[in-house]
């Protein structure tokens, strides 16, 4: 399913699946999203490749504000 989508849409689909899983809400098709630990880890690895790590950014901003 994801292979046929452009990379930006693949990222969006992964985020939607994570949100559905985390919030225990059905996906757009009405299906319950239940991800095992292996799938969660795989999604985490893929998202780290395409999205910036905002937690690392927050530390540098706090340091700059203190100085």
Phi and psi restraints in degrees (range 20) as a CNS / XPLOR table:
assign (resid 1 and name C) (resid 2 and name N)
       (resid 2 and name CA) (resid 2 and name C) 1.0 -72.2 20.0 2
assign (resid 2 and name N) (resid 2 and name CA)
       (resid 2 and name C) (resid 3 and name N) 1.0 -25.1 20.0 2
assign (resid 2 and name C) (resid 3 and name N)
       (resid 3 and name CA) (resid 3 and name C) 1.0 -60.8 20.0 2
assign (resid 3 and name N) (resid 3 and name CA)
       (resid 3 and name C) (resid 4 and name N) 1.0 -30.8 20.0 2
assign (resid 3 and name C) (resid 4 and name N)
       (resid 4 and name CA) (resid 4 and name C) 1.0 -83.8 20.0 2
assign (resid 4 and name N) (resid 4 and name CA)
       (resid 4 and name C) (resid 5 and name N) 1.0 -5.4 20.0 2
assign (resid 4 and name C) (resid 5 and name N)
       (resid 5 and name CA) (resid 5 and name C) 1.0 -95.2 20.0 2
assign (resid 5 and name N) (resid 5 and name CA)
       (resid 5 and name C) (resid 6 and name N) 1.0 150.6 20.0 2
assign (resid 5 and name C) (resid 6 and name N)
       (resid 6 and name CA) (resid 6 and name C) 1.0 -63.8 20.0 2
assign (resid 6 and name N) (resid 6 and name CA)
       (resid 6 and name C) (resid 7 and name N) 1.0 154.6 20.0 2
assign (resid 6 and name C) (resid 7 and name N)
       (resid 7 and name CA) (resid 7 and name C) 1.0 -52.7 20.0 2
assign (resid 7 and name N) (resid 7 and name CA)
       (resid 7 and name C) (resid 8 and name N) 1.0 -39.2 20.0 2
assign (resid 7 and name C) (resid 8 and name N)
       (resid 8 and name CA) (resid 8 and name C) 1.0 -65.5 20.0 2
assign (resid 8 and name N) (resid 8 and name CA)
       (resid 8 and name C) (resid 9 and name N) 1.0 -36.8 20.0 2
assign (resid 8 and name C) (resid 9 and name N)
       (resid 9 and name CA) (resid 9 and name C) 1.0 -73.8 20.0 2
assign (resid 9 and name N) (resid 9 and name CA)
       (resid 9 and name C) (resid 10 and name N) 1.0 -31.4 20.0 2
assign (resid 9 and name C) (resid 10 and name N)
       (resid 10 and name CA) (resid 10 and name C) 1.0 -62.6 20.0 2
assign (resid 10 and name N) (resid 10 and name CA)
       (resid 10 and name C) (resid 11 and name N) 1.0 -43.5 20.0 2
assign (resid 10 and name C) (resid 11 and name N)
       (resid 11 and name CA) (resid 11 and name C) 1.0 -61.7 20.0 2
assign (resid 11 and name N) (resid 11 and name CA)
       (resid 11 and name C) (resid 12 and name N) 1.0 -44.4 20.0 2
assign (resid 11 and name C) (resid 12 and name N)
       (resid 12 and name CA) (resid 12 and name C) 1.0 -60.7 20.0 2
assign (resid 12 and name N) (resid 12 and name CA)
       (resid 12 and name C) (resid 13 and name N) 1.0 -42.3 20.0 2
assign (resid 12 and name C) (resid 13 and name N)
       (resid 13 and name CA) (resid 13 and name C) 1.0 -65.3 20.0 2
assign (resid 13 and name N) (resid 13 and name CA)
       (resid 13 and name C) (resid 14 and name N) 1.0 -39.4 20.0 2
assign (resid 13 and name C) (resid 14 and name N)
       (resid 14 and name CA) (resid 14 and name C) 1.0 -63.9 20.0 2
assign (resid 14 and name N) (resid 14 and name CA)
       (resid 14 and name C) (resid 15 and name N) 1.0 -42.0 20.0 2
assign (resid 14 and name C) (resid 15 and name N)
       (resid 15 and name CA) (resid 15 and name C) 1.0 -64.4 20.0 2
assign (resid 15 and name N) (resid 15 and name CA)
       (resid 15 and name C) (resid 16 and name N) 1.0 -42.1 20.0 2
assign (resid 15 and name C) (resid 16 and name N)
       (resid 16 and name CA) (resid 16 and name C) 1.0 -60.9 20.0 2
assign (resid 16 and name N) (resid 16 and name CA)
       (resid 16 and name C) (resid 17 and name N) 1.0 -42.0 20.0 2
assign (resid 16 and name C) (resid 17 and name N)
       (resid 17 and name CA) (resid 17 and name C) 1.0 -64.2 20.0 2
assign (resid 17 and name N) (resid 17 and name CA)
       (resid 17 and name C) (resid 18 and name N) 1.0 -41.2 20.0 2
assign (resid 17 and name C) (resid 18 and name N)
       (resid 18 and name CA) (resid 18 and name C) 1.0 -63.0 20.0 2
assign (resid 18 and name N) (resid 18 and name CA)
       (resid 18 and name C) (resid 19 and name N) 1.0 -42.5 20.0 2
assign (resid 18 and name C) (resid 19 and name N)
       (resid 19 and name CA) (resid 19 and name C) 1.0 -62.8 20.0 2
assign (resid 19 and name N) (resid 19 and name CA)
       (resid 19 and name C) (resid 20 and name N) 1.0 -45.2 20.0 2
assign (resid 19 and name C) (resid 20 and name N)
       (resid 20 and name CA) (resid 20 and name C) 1.0 -61.2 20.0 2
assign (resid 20 and name N) (resid 20 and name CA)
       (resid 20 and name C) (resid 21 and name N) 1.0 -42.5 20.0 2
assign (resid 20 and name C) (resid 21 and name N)
       (resid 21 and name CA) (resid 21 and name C) 1.0 -65.0 20.0 2
assign (resid 21 and name N) (resid 21 and name CA)
       (resid 21 and name C) (resid 22 and name N) 1.0 -48.4 20.0 2
assign (resid 21 and name C) (resid 22 and name N)
       (resid 22 and name CA) (resid 22 and name C) 1.0 -66.0 20.0 2
assign (resid 22 and name N) (resid 22 and name CA)
       (resid 22 and name C) (resid 23 and name N) 1.0 -36.7 20.0 2
assign (resid 22 and name C) (resid 23 and name N)
       (resid 23 and name CA) (resid 23 and name C) 1.0 -95.0 20.0 2
assign (resid 23 and name N) (resid 23 and name CA)
       (resid 23 and name C) (resid 24 and name N) 1.0 -0.2 20.0 2
assign (resid 23 and name C) (resid 24 and name N)
       (resid 24 and name CA) (resid 24 and name C) 1.0 53.8 20.0 2
assign (resid 24 and name N) (resid 24 and name CA)
       (resid 24 and name C) (resid 25 and name N) 1.0 47.1 20.0 2
assign (resid 24 and name C) (resid 25 and name N)
       (resid 25 and name CA) (resid 25 and name C) 1.0 -117.9 20.0 2
assign (resid 25 and name N) (resid 25 and name CA)
       (resid 25 and name C) (resid 26 and name N) 1.0 152.4 20.0 2
assign (resid 25 and name C) (resid 26 and name N)
       (resid 26 and name CA) (resid 26 and name C) 1.0 -70.4 20.0 2
assign (resid 26 and name N) (resid 26 and name CA)
       (resid 26 and name C) (resid 27 and name N) 1.0 155.7 20.0 2
assign (resid 26 and name C) (resid 27 and name N)
       (resid 27 and name CA) (resid 27 and name C) 1.0 -76.3 20.0 2
assign (resid 27 and name N) (resid 27 and name CA)
       (resid 27 and name C) (resid 28 and name N) 1.0 -175.6 20.0 2
assign (resid 27 and name C) (resid 28 and name N)
       (resid 28 and name CA) (resid 28 and name C) 1.0 -59.9 20.0 2
assign (resid 28 and name N) (resid 28 and name CA)
       (resid 28 and name C) (resid 29 and name N) 1.0 -27.0 20.0 2
assign (resid 28 and name C) (resid 29 and name N)
       (resid 29 and name CA) (resid 29 and name C) 1.0 -89.3 20.0 2
assign (resid 29 and name N) (resid 29 and name CA)
       (resid 29 and name C) (resid 30 and name N) 1.0 0.5 20.0 2
assign (resid 29 and name C) (resid 30 and name N)
       (resid 30 and name CA) (resid 30 and name C) 1.0 87.6 20.0 2
assign (resid 30 and name N) (resid 30 and name CA)
       (resid 30 and name C) (resid 31 and name N) 1.0 7.7 20.0 2
assign (resid 30 and name C) (resid 31 and name N)
       (resid 31 and name CA) (resid 31 and name C) 1.0 -87.7 20.0 2
assign (resid 31 and name N) (resid 31 and name CA)
       (resid 31 and name C) (resid 32 and name N) 1.0 144.1 20.0 2
assign (resid 31 and name C) (resid 32 and name N)
       (resid 32 and name CA) (resid 32 and name C) 1.0 -74.1 20.0 2
assign (resid 32 and name N) (resid 32 and name CA)
       (resid 32 and name C) (resid 33 and name N) 1.0 133.0 20.0 2
assign (resid 32 and name C) (resid 33 and name N)
       (resid 33 and name CA) (resid 33 and name C) 1.0 -99.5 20.0 2
assign (resid 33 and name N) (resid 33 and name CA)
       (resid 33 and name C) (resid 34 and name N) 1.0 111.9 20.0 2
assign (resid 33 and name C) (resid 34 and name N)
       (resid 34 and name CA) (resid 34 and name C) 1.0 -122.6 20.0 2
assign (resid 34 and name N) (resid 34 and name CA)
       (resid 34 and name C) (resid 35 and name N) 1.0 110.0 20.0 2
assign (resid 34 and name C) (resid 35 and name N)
       (resid 35 and name CA) (resid 35 and name C) 1.0 -105.4 20.0 2
assign (resid 35 and name N) (resid 35 and name CA)
       (resid 35 and name C) (resid 36 and name N) 1.0 130.8 20.0 2
assign (resid 35 and name C) (resid 36 and name N)
       (resid 36 and name CA) (resid 36 and name C) 1.0 -79.8 20.0 2
assign (resid 36 and name N) (resid 36 and name CA)
       (resid 36 and name C) (resid 37 and name N) 1.0 171.4 20.0 2
assign (resid 36 and name C) (resid 37 and name N)
       (resid 37 and name CA) (resid 37 and name C) 1.0 -59.6 20.0 2
assign (resid 37 and name N) (resid 37 and name CA)
       (resid 37 and name C) (resid 38 and name N) 1.0 -36.8 20.0 2
assign (resid 37 and name C) (resid 38 and name N)
       (resid 38 and name CA) (resid 38 and name C) 1.0 -63.4 20.0 2
assign (resid 38 and name N) (resid 38 and name CA)
       (resid 38 and name C) (resid 39 and name N) 1.0 -43.3 20.0 2
assign (resid 38 and name C) (resid 39 and name N)
       (resid 39 and name CA) (resid 39 and name C) 1.0 -68.1 20.0 2
assign (resid 39 and name N) (resid 39 and name CA)
       (resid 39 and name C) (resid 40 and name N) 1.0 -39.7 20.0 2
assign (resid 39 and name C) (resid 40 and name N)
       (resid 40 and name CA) (resid 40 and name C) 1.0 -60.6 20.0 2
assign (resid 40 and name N) (resid 40 and name CA)
       (resid 40 and name C) (resid 41 and name N) 1.0 -43.5 20.0 2
assign (resid 40 and name C) (resid 41 and name N)
       (resid 41 and name CA) (resid 41 and name C) 1.0 -65.4 20.0 2
assign (resid 41 and name N) (resid 41 and name CA)
       (resid 41 and name C) (resid 42 and name N) 1.0 -41.7 20.0 2
assign (resid 41 and name C) (resid 42 and name N)
       (resid 42 and name CA) (resid 42 and name C) 1.0 -62.0 20.0 2
assign (resid 42 and name N) (resid 42 and name CA)
       (resid 42 and name C) (resid 43 and name N) 1.0 -42.9 20.0 2
assign (resid 42 and name C) (resid 43 and name N)
       (resid 43 and name CA) (resid 43 and name C) 1.0 -64.0 20.0 2
assign (resid 43 and name N) (resid 43 and name CA)
       (resid 43 and name C) (resid 44 and name N) 1.0 -41.7 20.0 2
assign (resid 43 and name C) (resid 44 and name N)
       (resid 44 and name CA) (resid 44 and name C) 1.0 -59.0 20.0 2
assign (resid 44 and name N) (resid 44 and name CA)
       (resid 44 and name C) (resid 45 and name N) 1.0 -45.9 20.0 2
assign (resid 44 and name C) (resid 45 and name N)
       (resid 45 and name CA) (resid 45 and name C) 1.0 -62.4 20.0 2
assign (resid 45 and name N) (resid 45 and name CA)
       (resid 45 and name C) (resid 46 and name N) 1.0 -45.6 20.0 2
assign (resid 45 and name C) (resid 46 and name N)
       (resid 46 and name CA) (resid 46 and name C) 1.0 -63.4 20.0 2
assign (resid 46 and name N) (resid 46 and name CA)
       (resid 46 and name C) (resid 47 and name N) 1.0 -43.0 20.0 2
assign (resid 46 and name C) (resid 47 and name N)
       (resid 47 and name CA) (resid 47 and name C) 1.0 -67.7 20.0 2
assign (resid 47 and name N) (resid 47 and name CA)
       (resid 47 and name C) (resid 48 and name N) 1.0 -33.5 20.0 2
assign (resid 47 and name C) (resid 48 and name N)
       (resid 48 and name CA) (resid 48 and name C) 1.0 -62.7 20.0 2
assign (resid 48 and name N) (resid 48 and name CA)
       (resid 48 and name C) (resid 49 and name N) 1.0 -27.1 20.0 2
assign (resid 48 and name C) (resid 49 and name N)
       (resid 49 and name CA) (resid 49 and name C) 1.0 -75.1 20.0 2
assign (resid 49 and name N) (resid 49 and name CA)
       (resid 49 and name C) (resid 50 and name N) 1.0 -27.8 20.0 2
assign (resid 49 and name C) (resid 50 and name N)
       (resid 50 and name CA) (resid 50 and name C) 1.0 -113.8 20.0 2
assign (resid 50 and name N) (resid 50 and name CA)
       (resid 50 and name C) (resid 51 and name N) 1.0 -16.4 20.0 2
assign (resid 50 and name C) (resid 51 and name N)
       (resid 51 and name CA) (resid 51 and name C) 1.0 -114.6 20.0 2
assign (resid 51 and name N) (resid 51 and name CA)
       (resid 51 and name C) (resid 52 and name N) 1.0 143.9 20.0 2
assign (resid 51 and name C) (resid 52 and name N)
       (resid 52 and name CA) (resid 52 and name C) 1.0 -68.5 20.0 2
assign (resid 52 and name N) (resid 52 and name CA)
       (resid 52 and name C) (resid 53 and name N) 1.0 151.2 20.0 2
assign (resid 52 and name C) (resid 53 and name N)
       (resid 53 and name CA) (resid 53 and name C) 1.0 -86.9 20.0 2
assign (resid 53 and name N) (resid 53 and name CA)
       (resid 53 and name C) (resid 54 and name N) 1.0 99.1 20.0 2
assign (resid 53 and name C) (resid 54 and name N)
       (resid 54 and name CA) (resid 54 and name C) 1.0 -71.4 20.0 2
assign (resid 54 and name N) (resid 54 and name CA)
       (resid 54 and name C) (resid 55 and name N) 1.0 -23.7 20.0 2
assign (resid 54 and name C) (resid 55 and name N)
       (resid 55 and name CA) (resid 55 and name C) 1.0 -67.4 20.0 2
assign (resid 55 and name N) (resid 55 and name CA)
       (resid 55 and name C) (resid 56 and name N) 1.0 -37.2 20.0 2
assign (resid 55 and name C) (resid 56 and name N)
       (resid 56 and name CA) (resid 56 and name C) 1.0 -67.8 20.0 2
assign (resid 56 and name N) (resid 56 and name CA)
       (resid 56 and name C) (resid 57 and name N) 1.0 -36.5 20.0 2
assign (resid 56 and name C) (resid 57 and name N)
       (resid 57 and name CA) (resid 57 and name C) 1.0 -65.8 20.0 2
assign (resid 57 and name N) (resid 57 and name CA)
       (resid 57 and name C) (resid 58 and name N) 1.0 -37.6 20.0 2
assign (resid 57 and name C) (resid 58 and name N)
       (resid 58 and name CA) (resid 58 and name C) 1.0 -63.1 20.0 2
assign (resid 58 and name N) (resid 58 and name CA)
       (resid 58 and name C) (resid 59 and name N) 1.0 -38.5 20.0 2
assign (resid 58 and name C) (resid 59 and name N)
       (resid 59 and name CA) (resid 59 and name C) 1.0 -64.0 20.0 2
assign (resid 59 and name N) (resid 59 and name CA)
       (resid 59 and name C) (resid 60 and name N) 1.0 -39.9 20.0 2
assign (resid 59 and name C) (resid 60 and name N)
       (resid 60 and name CA) (resid 60 and name C) 1.0 -71.3 20.0 2
assign (resid 60 and name N) (resid 60 and name CA)
       (resid 60 and name C) (resid 61 and name N) 1.0 -33.4 20.0 2
assign (resid 60 and name C) (resid 61 and name N)
       (resid 61 and name CA) (resid 61 and name C) 1.0 -68.1 20.0 2
assign (resid 61 and name N) (resid 61 and name CA)
       (resid 61 and name C) (resid 62 and name N) 1.0 -40.2 20.0 2
assign (resid 61 and name C) (resid 62 and name N)
       (resid 62 and name CA) (resid 62 and name C) 1.0 -64.1 20.0 2
assign (resid 62 and name N) (resid 62 and name CA)
       (resid 62 and name C) (resid 63 and name N) 1.0 -39.9 20.0 2
assign (resid 62 and name C) (resid 63 and name N)
       (resid 63 and name CA) (resid 63 and name C) 1.0 -63.4 20.0 2
assign (resid 63 and name N) (resid 63 and name CA)
       (resid 63 and name C) (resid 64 and name N) 1.0 -40.5 20.0 2
assign (resid 63 and name C) (resid 64 and name N)
       (resid 64 and name CA) (resid 64 and name C) 1.0 -67.0 20.0 2
assign (resid 64 and name N) (resid 64 and name CA)
       (resid 64 and name C) (resid 65 and name N) 1.0 -35.8 20.0 2
assign (resid 64 and name C) (resid 65 and name N)
       (resid 65 and name CA) (resid 65 and name C) 1.0 -70.9 20.0 2
assign (resid 65 and name N) (resid 65 and name CA)
       (resid 65 and name C) (resid 66 and name N) 1.0 -31.6 20.0 2
assign (resid 65 and name C) (resid 66 and name N)
       (resid 66 and name CA) (resid 66 and name C) 1.0 -71.6 20.0 2
assign (resid 66 and name N) (resid 66 and name CA)
       (resid 66 and name C) (resid 67 and name N) 1.0 -31.5 20.0 2
